[in-house]
């Protein structure tokens, strides 16, 4: 971020708990990064995390580690979207589109 302040930079972490995610979020803010990118885990991504980051002008991204993954499914992504997650990294095929978000399936 120091070399190219105009380029967005996120802190990417793999954490196991909501507390660890909050520590990473504080590190992200302290480092003046643009956001946090965490594993898409229900135990990690909370409304508190989303609200904390958004209140500070930061974005939250989530990712899945490998395919197939139980958390890489339309229902899981809808839950993340409902929490306010800004970006998603998925292994789902390109055919997975807006119909999946609206409940139309894959």
Biopython code that builds the backbone (N, CA, C, O; Angstrom):
import numpy as np
from Bio.PDB.StructureBuilder import StructureBuilder

atoms = [
    (1, "UNK", "N", (0.827, -1.189, 0.000)),
    (1, "UNK", "CA", (0.000, 0.000, 0.000)),
    (1, "UNK", "C", (0.871, 1.252, 0.000)),
    (1, "UNK", "O", (0.514, 2.260, -0.610)),
    (2, "UNK", "N", (2.003, 1.189, 0.678)),
    (2, "UNK", "CA", (2.882, 2.352, 0.705)),
    (2, "UNK", "C", (3.462, 2.662, -0.665)),
    (2, "UNK", "O", (3.638, 3.830, -1.010)),
    (3, "UNK", "N", (3.761, 1.635, -1.451)),
    (3, "UNK", "CA", (4.345, 1.840, -2.779)),
    (3, "UNK", "C", (3.361, 2.418, -3.775)),
    (3, "UNK", "O", (3.735, 3.215, -4.635)),
    (4, "UNK", "N", (2.108, 2.019, -3.661)),
    (4, "UNK", "CA", (1.092, 2.474, -4.610)),
    (4, "UNK", "C", (-0.215, 2.720, -3.864)),
    (4, "UNK", "O", (-1.116, 1.881, -3.889)),
    (5, "UNK", "N", (-0.317, 3.869, -3.201)),
    (5, "UNK", "CA", (-1.497, 4.150, -2.378)),
    (5, "UNK", "C", (-2.814, 4.136, -3.152)),
    (5, "UNK", "O", (-3.873, 3.919, -2.564)),
    (6, "UNK", "N", (-2.757, 4.366, -4.469)),
    (6, "UNK", "CA", (-3.992, 4.392, -5.258)),
    (6, "UNK", "C", (-4.543, 2.997, -5.510)),
    (6, "UNK", "O", (-5.725, 2.844, -5.817)),
    (7, "UNK", "N", (-3.705, 1.984, -5.384)),
    (7, "UNK", "CA", (-4.136, 0.604, -5.652)),
    (7, "UNK", "C", (-4.787, 0.018, -4.403)),
    (7, "UNK", "O", (-4.192, 0.044, -3.325)),
    (8, "UNK", "N", (-6.013, -0.514, -4.537)),
    (8, "UNK", "CA", (-6.667, -1.118, -3.372)),
    (8, "UNK", "C", (-5.851, -2.293, -2.832)),
    (8, "UNK", "O", (-5.299, -3.085, -3.596)),
    (9, "UNK", "N", (-5.785, -2.391, -1.517)),
    (9, "UNK", "CA", (-5.050, -3.480, -0.873)),
    (9, "UNK", "C", (-5.870, -3.997, 0.298)),
    (9, "UNK", "O", (-6.332, -3.228, 1.142)),
    (10, "UNK", "N", (-6.043, -5.308, 0.333)),
    (10, "UNK", "CA", (-6.771, -5.944, 1.429)),
    (10, "UNK", "C", (-5.831, -6.864, 2.196)),
    (10, "UNK", "O", (-4.900, -7.434, 1.627)),
    (11, "UNK", "N", (-6.083, -7.001, 3.468)),
    (11, "UNK", "CA", (-5.366, -7.951, 4.300)),
    (11, "UNK", "C", (-6.070, -9.299, 4.156)),
    (11, "UNK", "O", (-7.255, -9.417, 4.467)),
    (12, "UNK", "N", (-5.343, -10.316, 3.687)),
    (12, "UNK", "CA", (-5.916, -11.647, 3.481)),
    (12, "UNK", "C", (-5.494, -12.539, 4.644)),
    (12, "UNK", "O", (-4.305, -12.701, 4.917)),
    (13, "UNK", "N", (-6.488, -13.118, 5.330)),
    (13, "UNK", "CA", (-6.201, -13.982, 6.477)),
    (13, "UNK", "C", (-7.089, -15.215, 6.454)),
    (13, "UNK", "O", (-8.182, -15.210, 5.887)),
    (14, "UNK", "N", (-6.596, -16.262, 7.080)),
    (14, "UNK", "CA", (-7.362, -17.483, 7.318)),
    (14, "UNK", "C", (-7.456, -17.623, 8.830)),
    (14, "UNK", "O", (-6.474, -17.964, 9.489)),
    (15, "UNK", "N", (-8.621, -17.363, 9.372)),
    (15, "UNK", "CA", (-8.799, -17.357, 10.828)),
    (15, "UNK", "C", (-9.870, -18.361, 11.237)),
    (15, "UNK", "O", (-10.704, -18.764, 10.426)),
    (16, "UNK", "N", (-9.834, -18.757, 12.503)),
    (16, "UNK", "CA", (-10.763, -19.785, 12.974)),
    (16, "UNK", "C", (-11.894, -19.247, 13.837)),
    (16, "UNK", "O", (-12.884, -19.943, 14.064)),
    (17, "UNK", "N", (-11.759, -18.010, 14.323)),
    (17, "UNK", "CA", (-12.778, -17.488, 15.239)),
    (17, "UNK", "C", (-13.138, -16.055, 14.886)),
    (17, "UNK", "O", (-12.412, -15.366, 14.169)),
    (18, "UNK", "N", (-14.275, -15.629, 15.410)),
    (18, "UNK", "CA", (-14.699, -14.244, 15.226)),
    (18, "UNK", "C", (-13.729, -13.291, 15.912)),
    (18, "UNK", "O", (-13.476, -12.198, 15.405)),
    (19, "UNK", "N", (-13.181, -13.688, 17.061)),
    (19, "UNK", "CA", (-12.209, -12.835, 17.752)),
    (19, "UNK", "C", (-10.954, -12.638, 16.912)),
    (19, "UNK", "O", (-10.414, -11.533, 16.844)),
    (20, "UNK", "N", (-10.493, -13.704, 16.274)),
    (20, "UNK", "CA", (-9.310, -13.585, 15.408)),
    (20, "UNK", "C", (-9.616, -12.700, 14.204)),
    (20, "UNK", "O", (-8.756, -11.941, 13.757)),
    (21, "UNK", "N", (-10.823, -12.792, 13.685)),
    (21, "UNK", "CA", (-11.215, -11.934, 12.560)),
    (21, "UNK", "C", (-11.234, -10.469, 12.989)),
    (21, "UNK", "O", (-10.820, -9.597, 12.225)),
    (22, "UNK", "N", (-11.706, -10.190, 14.195)),
    (22, "UNK", "CA", (-11.721, -8.812, 14.691)),
    (22, "UNK", "C", (-10.307, -8.290, 14.904)),
    (22, "UNK", "O", (-10.036, -7.120, 14.632)),
    (23, "UNK", "N", (-9.409, -9.129, 15.380)),
    (23, "UNK", "CA", (-8.006, -8.701, 15.512)),
    (23, "UNK", "C", (-7.438, -8.356, 14.141)),
    (23, "UNK", "O", (-6.734, -7.358, 13.992)),
    (24, "UNK", "N", (-7.742, -9.177, 13.143)),
    (24, "UNK", "CA", (-7.278, -8.905, 11.779)),
    (24, "UNK", "C", (-7.901, -7.613, 11.244)),
    (24, "UNK", "O", (-7.239, -6.848, 10.543)),
    (25, "UNK", "N", (-9.161, -7.373, 11.571)),
    (25, "UNK", "CA", (-9.825, -6.143, 11.129)),
    (25, "UNK", "C", (-9.149, -4.922, 11.737)),
    (25, "UNK", "O", (-8.950, -3.914, 11.059)),
    (26, "UNK", "N", (-8.799, -5.014, 13.005)),
    (26, "UNK", "CA", (-8.091, -3.890, 13.646)),
    (26, "UNK", "C", (-6.719, -3.695, 13.008)),
    (26, "UNK", "O", (-6.281, -2.561, 12.813)),
    (27, "UNK", "N", (-6.038, -4.796, 12.683)),
    (27, "UNK", "CA", (-4.741, -4.697, 11.990)),
    (27, "UNK", "C", (-4.909, -4.015, 10.631)),
    (27, "UNK", "O", (-4.087, -3.189, 10.235)),
    (28, "UNK", "N", (-5.971, -4.367, 9.932)),
    (28, "UNK", "CA", (-6.276, -3.775, 8.625)),
    (28, "UNK", "C", (-6.460, -2.262, 8.758)),
    (28, "UNK", "O", (-5.903, -1.496, 7.972)),
    (29, "UNK", "N", (-7.223, -1.844, 9.732)),
    (29, "UNK", "CA", (-7.466, -0.411, 9.950)),
    (29, "UNK", "C", (-6.169, 0.286, 10.337)),
    (29, "UNK", "O", (-5.850, 1.348, 9.802)),
    (30, "UNK", "N", (-5.419, -0.308, 11.266)),
    (30, "UNK", "CA", (-4.165, 0.294, 11.720)),
    (30, "UNK", "C", (-3.143, 0.437, 10.593)),
    (30, "UNK", "O", (-2.335, 1.366, 10.591)),
    (31, "UNK", "N", (-3.187, -0.497, 9.630)),
    (31, "UNK", "CA", (-2.252, -0.471, 8.502)),
    (31, "UNK", "C", (-2.746, 0.410, 7.355)),
    (31, "UNK", "O", (-2.075, 0.530, 6.330)),
    (32, "UNK", "N", (-3.905, 1.017, 7.523)),
    (32, "UNK", "CA", (-4.495, 1.900, 6.499)),
    (32, "UNK", "C", (-4.755, 1.160, 5.181)),
    (32, "UNK", "O", (-4.610, 1.725, 4.097)),
    (33, "UNK", "N", (-5.142, -0.117, 5.300)),
    (33, "UNK", "CA", (-5.500, -0.893, 4.115)),
    (33, "UNK", "C", (-6.947, -0.598, 3.752)),
    (33, "UNK", "O", (-7.668, 0.063, 4.498)),
    (34, "UNK", "N", (-7.361, -1.102, 2.587)),
    (34, "UNK", "CA", (-8.704, -0.818, 2.091)),
    (34, "UNK", "C", (-9.747, -1.800, 2.581)),
    (34, "UNK", "O", (-10.945, -1.541, 2.468)),
    (35, "UNK", "N", (-9.309, -2.926, 3.124)),
    (35, "UNK", "CA", (-10.272, -3.893, 3.599)),
    (35, "UNK", "C", (-9.622, -5.177, 4.060)),
    (35, "UNK", "O", (-8.399, -5.304, 4.121)),
    (36, "UNK", "N", (-10.490, -6.129, 4.386)),
    (36, "UNK", "CA", (-10.098, -7.420, 4.920)),
    (36, "UNK", "C", (-10.694, -8.509, 4.049)),
    (36, "UNK", "O", (-11.830, -8.387, 3.590)),
    (37, "UNK", "N", (-9.933, -9.576, 3.818)),
    (37, "UNK", "CA", (-10.371, -10.723, 3.031)),
    (37, "UNK", "C", (-10.187, -11.959, 3.902)),
    (37, "UNK", "O", (-9.058, -12.371, 4.170)),
    (38, "UNK", "N", (-11.306, -12.556, 4.350)),
    (38, "UNK", "CA", (-11.255, -13.692, 5.274)),
    (38, "UNK", "C", (-11.935, -14.911, 4.678)),
    (38, "UNK", "O", (-12.694, -14.814, 3.714)),
    (39, "UNK", "N", (-11.645, -16.060, 5.273)),
    (39, "UNK", "CA", (-12.309, -17.291, 4.874)),
    (39, "UNK", "C", (-13.809, -17.186, 5.148)),
    (39, "UNK", "O", (-14.227, -16.643, 6.171)),
    (40, "UNK", "N", (-14.602, -17.705, 4.231)),
    (40, "UNK", "CA", (-16.070, -17.634, 4.319)),
    (40, "UNK", "C", (-16.575, -18.681, 5.302)),
    (40, "UNK", "O", (-17.031, -19.757, 4.913)),
    (41, "UNK", "N", (-16.485, -18.348, 6.565)),
    (41, "UNK", "CA", (-16.866, -19.261, 7.634)),
    (41, "UNK", "C", (-17.909, -18.563, 8.504)),
    (41, "UNK", "O", (-17.716, -17.421, 8.919)),
    (42, "UNK", "N", (-19.005, -19.251, 8.775)),
    (42, "UNK", "CA", (-20.090, -18.671, 9.587)),
    (42, "UNK", "C", (-19.608, -18.260, 10.974)),
    (42, "UNK", "O", (-20.154, -17.334, 11.573)),
    (43, "UNK", "N", (-18.589, -18.946, 11.483)),
    (43, "UNK", "CA", (-18.064, -18.619, 12.808)),
    (43, "UNK", "C", (-17.160, -17.385, 12.773)),
    (43, "UNK", "O", (-16.853, -16.810, 13.817)),
    (44, "UNK", "N", (-16.744, -16.986, 11.598)),
    (44, "UNK", "CA", (-15.781, -15.892, 11.437)),
    (44, "UNK", "C", (-16.457, -14.599, 10.994)),
    (44, "UNK", "O", (-16.169, -13.528, 11.529)),
    (45, "UNK", "N", (-17.351, -14.699, 10.020)),
    (45, "UNK", "CA", (-17.983, -13.509, 9.437)),
    (45, "UNK", "C", (-19.254, -13.197, 10.209)),
    (45, "UNK", "O", (-20.236, -13.938, 10.144)),
    (46, "UNK", "N", (-19.222, -12.094, 10.937)),
    (46, "UNK", "CA", (-20.338, -11.698, 11.787)),
    (46, "UNK", "C", (-20.796, -10.285, 11.429)),
    (46, "UNK", "O", (-20.081, -9.544, 10.754)),
    (47, "UNK", "N", (-21.974, -9.925, 11.878)),
    (47, "UNK", "CA", (-22.438, -8.549, 11.656)),
    (47, "UNK", "C", (-21.520, -7.563, 12.364)),
    (47, "UNK", "O", (-21.295, -6.460, 11.866)),
    (48, "UNK", "N", (-20.995, -7.945, 13.506)),
    (48, "UNK", "CA", (-20.068, -7.063, 14.225)),
    (48, "UNK", "C", (-18.828, -6.773, 13.367)),
    (48, "UNK", "O", (-18.385, -5.628, 13.282)),
    (49, "UNK", "N", (-18.278, -7.800, 12.740)),
    (49, "UNK", "CA", (-17.108, -7.624, 11.865)),
    (49, "UNK", "C", (-17.447, -6.704, 10.697)),
    (49, "UNK", "O", (-16.715, -5.755, 10.416)),
    (50, "UNK", "N", (-18.555, -6.983, 10.018)),
    (50, "UNK", "CA", (-18.972, -6.171, 8.873)),
    (50, "UNK", "C", (-19.194, -4.725, 9.302)),
    (50, "UNK", "O", (-18.702, -3.802, 8.652)),
    (51, "UNK", "N", (-19.927, -4.525, 10.387)),
    (51, "UNK", "CA", (-20.221, -3.169, 10.864)),
    (51, "UNK", "C", (-18.950, -2.429, 11.261)),
    (51, "UNK", "O", (-18.802, -1.245, 10.959)),
    (52, "UNK", "N", (-18.039, -3.113, 11.931)),
    (52, "UNK", "CA", (-16.765, -2.506, 12.341)),
    (52, "UNK", "C", (-16.003, -1.988, 11.132)),
    (52, "UNK", "O", (-15.552, -0.842, 11.118)),
    (53, "UNK", "N", (-15.859, -2.836, 10.114)),
    (53, "UNK", "CA", (-15.105, -2.450, 8.917)),
    (53, "UNK", "C", (-15.815, -1.346, 8.144)),
    (53, "UNK", "O", (-15.190, -0.356, 7.764)),
    (54, "UNK", "N", (-17.099, -1.505, 7.913)),
    (54, "UNK", "CA", (-17.835, -0.513, 7.130)),
    (54, "UNK", "C", (-17.853, 0.851, 7.826)),
    (54, "UNK", "O", (-17.792, 1.880, 7.153)),
    (55, "UNK", "N", (-17.936, 0.876, 9.141)),
    (55, "UNK", "CA", (-17.942, 2.139, 9.882)),
    (55, "UNK", "C", (-16.624, 2.892, 9.704)),
    (55, "UNK", "O", (-16.555, 4.102, 9.920)),
    (56, "UNK", "N", (-15.584, 2.164, 9.310)),
    (56, "UNK", "CA", (-14.273, 2.763, 9.115)),
    (56, "UNK", "C", (-13.917, 2.909, 7.643)),
    (56, "UNK", "O", (-12.767, 3.172, 7.292)),
    (57, "UNK", "N", (-14.921, 2.736, 6.786)),
    (57, "UNK", "CA", (-14.706, 2.901, 5.352)),
    (57, "UNK", "C", (-13.953, 1.764, 4.694)),
    (57, "UNK", "O", (-13.377, 1.942, 3.621)),
    (58, "UNK", "N", (-13.948, 0.591, 5.323)),
    (58, "UNK", "CA", (-13.235, -0.581, 4.800)),
    (58, "UNK", "C", (-14.226, -1.559, 4.185)),
    (58, "UNK", "O", (-15.414, -1.552, 4.505)),
    (59, "UNK", "N", (-13.714, -2.390, 3.305)),
    (59, "UNK", "CA", (-14.534, -3.422, 2.669)),
    (59, "UNK", "C", (-14.207, -4.782, 3.244)),
    (59, "UNK", "O", (-13.127, -5.008, 3.789)),
    (60, "UNK", "N", (-15.177, -5.692, 3.109)),
    (60, "UNK", "CA", (-14.974, -7.069, 3.557)),
    (60, "UNK", "C", (-15.192, -8.012, 2.387)),
    (60, "UNK", "O", (-16.230, -7.987, 1.726)),
    (61, "UNK", "N", (-14.196, -8.835, 2.154)),
    (61, "UNK", "CA", (-14.269, -9.875, 1.134)),
    (61, "UNK", "C", (-14.177, -11.230, 1.831)),
    (61, "UNK", "O", (-13.598, -11.342, 2.911)),
    (62, "UNK", "N", (-14.751, -12.255, 1.207)),
    (62, "UNK", "CA", (-14.648, -13.617, 1.731)),
    (62, "UNK", "C", (-14.263, -14.556, 0.594)),
    (62, "UNK", "O", (-14.496, -14.265, -0.579)),
    (63, "UNK", "N", (-13.674, -15.682, 0.963)),
    (63, "UNK", "CA", (-13.198, -16.650, -0.019)),
    (63, "UNK", "C", (-13.388, -18.061, 0.524)),
    (63, "UNK", "O", (-13.539, -18.271, 1.727)),
    (64, "UNK", "N", (-13.376, -19.017, -0.393)),
    (64, "UNK", "CA", (-13.367, -20.435, -0.025)),
    (64, "UNK", "C", (-12.041, -21.018, -0.471)),
    (64, "UNK", "O", (-11.464, -20.587, -1.469)),
    (65, "UNK", "N", (-11.562, -22.000, 0.276)),
    (65, "UNK", "CA", (-10.220, -22.516, 0.035)),
    (65, "UNK", "C", (-10.075, -23.491, -1.106)),
    (65, "UNK", "O", (-9.060, -23.479, -1.803)),
    (66, "UNK", "N", (-11.049, -24.321, -1.310)),
    (66, "UNK", "CA", (-10.902, -25.342, -2.350)),
    (66, "UNK", "C", (-12.285, -25.859, -2.744)),
    (66, "UNK", "O", (-13.273, -25.644, -2.042)),
    (67, "UNK", "N", (-12.325, -26.529, -3.858)),
    (67, "UNK", "CA", (-13.590, -27.098, -4.328)),
    (67, "UNK", "C", (-13.513, -28.613, -4.209)),
    (67, "UNK", "O", (-12.438, -29.178, -4.409)),
    (68, "UNK", "N", (-14.584, -29.276, -3.899)),
    (68, "UNK", "CA", (-15.850, -28.693, -3.464)),
    (68, "UNK", "C", (-15.745, -28.273, -1.998)),
    (68, "UNK", "O", (-15.029, -28.886, -1.206)),
    (69, "UNK", "N", (-16.461, -27.235, -1.669)),
    (69, "UNK", "CA", (-16.482, -26.733, -0.296)),
    (69, "UNK", "C", (-17.933, -26.559, 0.131)),
    (69, "UNK", "O", (-18.737, -26.027, -0.634)),
    (70, "UNK", "N", (-18.282, -26.994, 1.332)),
    (70, "UNK", "CA", (-19.675, -26.875, 1.777)),
    (70, "UNK", "C", (-20.139, -25.424, 1.887)),
    (70, "UNK", "O", (-21.335, -25.143, 1.800)),
    (71, "UNK", "N", (-19.202, -24.513, 2.075)),
    (71, "UNK", "CA", (-19.574, -23.102, 2.187)),
    (71, "UNK", "C", (-19.543, -22.385, 0.838)),
    (71, "UNK", "O", (-19.679, -21.162, 0.786)),
    (72, "UNK", "N", (-19.368, -23.126, -0.243)),
    (72, "UNK", "CA", (-19.364, -22.543, -1.590)),
    (72, "UNK", "C", (-20.659, -22.956, -2.290)),
    (72, "UNK", "O", (-20.655, -23.734, -3.243)),
    (73, "UNK", "N", (-21.761, -22.410, -1.786)),
    (73, "UNK", "CA", (-23.092, -22.750, -2.283)),
    (73, "UNK", "C", (-23.961, -21.497, -2.222)),
    (73, "UNK", "O", (-23.709, -20.602, -1.416)),
    (74, "UNK", "N", (-24.970, -21.435, -3.063)),
    (74, "UNK", "CA", (-25.824, -20.243, -3.097)),
    (74, "UNK", "C", (-26.348, -19.812, -1.724)),
    (74, "UNK", "O", (-26.358, -18.619, -1.421)),
    (75, "UNK", "N", (-26.778, -20.748, -0.901)),
    (75, "UNK", "CA", (-27.313, -20.375, 0.414)),
    (75, "UNK", "C", (-26.241, -19.716, 1.279)),
    (75, "UNK", "O", (-26.522, -18.748, 1.985)),
    (76, "UNK", "N", (-25.033, -20.230, 1.227)),
    (76, "UNK", "CA", (-23.937, -19.643, 2.015)),
    (76, "UNK", "C", (-23.606, -18.247, 1.526)),
    (76, "UNK", "O", (-23.371, -17.346, 2.331)),
    (77, "UNK", "N", (-23.587, -18.058, 0.205)),
    (77, "UNK", "CA", (-23.264, -16.731, -0.342)),
    (77, "UNK", "C", (-24.385, -15.736, -0.051)),
    (77, "UNK", "O", (-24.121, -14.563, 0.212)),
    (78, "UNK", "N", (-25.640, -16.200, -0.098)),
    (78, "UNK", "CA", (-26.754, -15.298, 0.263)),
    (78, "UNK", "C", (-26.617, -14.840, 1.706)),
    (78, "UNK", "O", (-26.847, -13.670, 2.011)),
    (79, "UNK", "N", (-26.241, -15.759, 2.600)),
    (79, "UNK", "CA", (-26.054, -15.392, 4.003)),
    (79, "UNK", "C", (-24.960, -14.343, 4.130)),
    (79, "UNK", "O", (-25.119, -13.369, 4.866)),
    (80, "UNK", "N", (-23.851, -14.529, 3.420)),
    (80, "UNK", "CA", (-22.763, -13.557, 3.471)),
    (80, "UNK", "C", (-23.226, -12.203, 2.920)),
    (80, "UNK", "O", (-22.897, -11.157, 3.480)),
    (81, "UNK", "N", (-23.978, -12.227, 1.840)),
    (81, "UNK", "CA", (-24.495, -10.976, 1.264)),
    (81, "UNK", "C", (-25.439, -10.290, 2.246)),
    (81, "UNK", "O", (-25.411, -9.068, 2.392)),
    (82, "UNK", "N", (-26.272, -11.078, 2.915)),
    (82, "UNK", "CA", (-27.207, -10.520, 3.898)),
    (82, "UNK", "C", (-26.466, -9.858, 5.056)),
    (82, "UNK", "O", (-26.962, -8.898, 5.645)),
    (83, "UNK", "N", (-25.279, -10.371, 5.383)),
    (83, "UNK", "CA", (-24.476, -9.779, 6.449)),
    (83, "UNK", "C", (-23.818, -8.474, 6.002)),
    (83, "UNK", "O", (-23.416, -7.659, 6.833)),
    (84, "UNK", "N", (-23.711, -8.279, 4.683)),
    (84, "UNK", "CA", (-23.093, -7.057, 4.164)),
    (84, "UNK", "C", (-21.723, -7.243, 3.547)),
    (84, "UNK", "O", (-21.023, -6.262, 3.299)),
    (85, "UNK", "N", (-21.321, -8.492, 3.290)),
    (85, "UNK", "CA", (-20.030, -8.751, 2.659)),
    (85, "UNK", "C", (-20.003, -8.079, 1.289)),
    (85, "UNK", "O", (-20.991, -8.106, 0.554)),
    (86, "UNK", "N", (-18.862, -7.476, 0.955)),
    (86, "UNK", "CA", (-18.741, -6.705, -0.278)),
    (86, "UNK", "C", (-18.283, -7.509, -1.481)),
    (86, "UNK", "O", (-18.727, -7.252, -2.600)),
    (87, "UNK", "N", (-17.390, -8.492, -1.269)),
    (87, "UNK", "CA", (-16.820, -9.262, -2.372)),
    (87, "UNK", "C", (-16.773, -10.737, -2.008)),
    (87, "UNK", "O", (-16.634, -11.102, -0.841)),
    (88, "UNK", "N", (-16.891, -11.584, -3.037)),
    (88, "UNK", "CA", (-16.893, -13.034, -2.845)),
    (88, "UNK", "C", (-15.935, -13.680, -3.838)),
    (88, "UNK", "O", (-15.934, -13.335, -5.019)),
    (89, "UNK", "N", (-15.121, -14.615, -3.359)),
    (89, "UNK", "CA", (-14.306, -15.432, -4.236)),
    (89, "UNK", "C", (-14.837, -16.850, -4.126)),
    (89, "UNK", "O", (-14.847, -17.445, -3.049)),
    (90, "UNK", "N", (-15.279, -17.382, -5.262)),
    (90, "UNK", "CA", (-15.974, -18.664, -5.278)),
    (90, "UNK", "C", (-15.368, -19.583, -6.321)),
    (90, "UNK", "O", (-14.704, -19.137, -7.257)),
    (91, "UNK", "N", (-15.607, -20.865, -6.145)),
    (91, "UNK", "CA", (-15.246, -21.862, -7.145)),
    (91, "UNK", "C", (-16.449, -22.285, -7.974)),
    (91, "UNK", "O", (-16.352, -23.197, -8.794)),
    (92, "UNK", "N", (-17.589, -21.621, -7.761)),
    (92, "UNK", "CA", (-18.792, -21.964, -8.515)),
    (92, "UNK", "C", (-18.582, -21.624, -9.995)),
    (92, "UNK", "O", (-17.842, -20.698, -10.325)),
    (93, "UNK", "N", (-19.233, -22.374, -10.874)),
    (93, "UNK", "CA", (-19.046, -22.136, -12.306)),
    (93, "UNK", "C", (-19.625, -20.789, -12.744)),
    (93, "UNK", "O", (-20.496, -20.230, -12.078)),
    (94, "UNK", "N", (-19.127, -20.277, -13.876)),
    (94, "UNK", "CA", (-19.624, -18.994, -14.376)),
    (94, "UNK", "C", (-21.133, -18.966, -14.607)),
    (94, "UNK", "O", (-21.736, -17.894, -14.575)),
    (95, "UNK", "N", (-21.750, -20.115, -14.839)),
    (95, "UNK", "CA", (-23.193, -20.165, -15.088)),
    (95, "UNK", "C", (-23.991, -19.784, -13.846)),
    (95, "UNK", "O", (-25.178, -19.474, -13.939)),
    (96, "UNK", "N", (-23.347, -19.807, -12.697)),
    (96, "UNK", "CA", (-24.009, -19.405, -11.459)),
    (96, "UNK", "C", (-24.188, -17.898, -11.527)),
    (96, "UNK", "O", (-23.210, -17.149, -11.524)),
    (97, "UNK", "N", (-25.434, -17.455, -11.586)),
    (97, "UNK", "CA", (-25.682, -16.034, -11.850)),
    (97, "UNK", "C", (-26.701, -15.456, -10.897)),
    (97, "UNK", "O", (-26.933, -16.005, -9.820)),
    (98, "UNK", "N", (-27.308, -14.358, -11.282)),
    (98, "UNK", "CA", (-28.251, -13.665, -10.417)),
    (98, "UNK", "C", (-29.454, -14.520, -10.026)),
    (98, "UNK", "O", (-30.068, -14.266, -8.990)),
    (99, "UNK", "N", (-29.809, -15.533, -10.833)),
    (99, "UNK", "CA", (-30.921, -16.410, -10.454)),
    (99, "UNK", "C", (-30.637, -17.127, -9.146)),
    (99, "UNK", "O", (-31.542, -17.362, -8.345)),
    (100, "UNK", "N", (-29.374, -17.473, -8.937)),
    (100, "UNK", "CA", (-29.016, -18.166, -7.690)),
    (100, "UNK", "C", (-29.211, -17.235, -6.496)),
    (100, "UNK", "O", (-29.633, -17.678, -5.427)),
    (101, "UNK", "N", (-28.908, -15.953, -6.670)),
    (101, "UNK", "CA", (-29.080, -14.996, -5.580)),
    (101, "UNK", "C", (-30.546, -14.831, -5.220)),
    (101, "UNK", "O", (-30.887, -14.638, -4.053)),
    (102, "UNK", "N", (-31.411, -14.906, -6.220)),
    (102, "UNK", "CA", (-32.828, -14.678, -5.960)),
    (102, "UNK", "C", (-33.555, -15.955, -5.565)),
    (102, "UNK", "O", (-34.772, -15.942, -5.382)),
    (103, "UNK", "N", (-32.831, -17.046, -5.433)),
    (103, "UNK", "CA", (-33.445, -18.291, -5.003)),
    (103, "UNK", "C", (-33.827, -19.195, -6.141)),
    (103, "UNK", "O", (-34.467, -20.225, -5.925)),
    (104, "UNK", "N", (-33.444, -18.829, -7.371)),
    (104, "UNK", "CA", (-33.782, -19.618, -8.544)),
    (104, "UNK", "C", (-32.922, -20.843, -8.732)),
    (104, "UNK", "O", (-33.206, -21.659, -9.609)),
    (105, "UNK", "N", (-31.862, -21.004, -7.924)),
    (105, "UNK", "CA", (-30.998, -22.168, -8.030)),
    (105, "UNK", "C", (-29.840, -21.929, -8.965)),
    (105, "UNK", "O", (-29.712, -20.866, -9.572)),
    (106, "UNK", "N", (-29.007, -22.929, -9.070)),
    (106, "UNK", "CA", (-27.809, -22.826, -9.900)),
    (106, "UNK", "C", (-28.148, -23.230, -11.322)),
    (106, "UNK", "O", (-27.277, -23.215, -12.192)),
]
sb = StructureBuilder()
sb.init_structure("model")
sb.init_model(0)
sb.init_chain("A")
sb.init_seg("    ")
for serial, (resi, resn, name, xyz) in enumerate(atoms, 1):
    if name == "N":
        sb.init_residue(resn, " ", resi, " ")
    sb.init_atom(name, np.array(xyz, "f"), 0.0, 1.0, " ", f" {name:<3s}", serial, name[0])
structure = sb.get_structure()
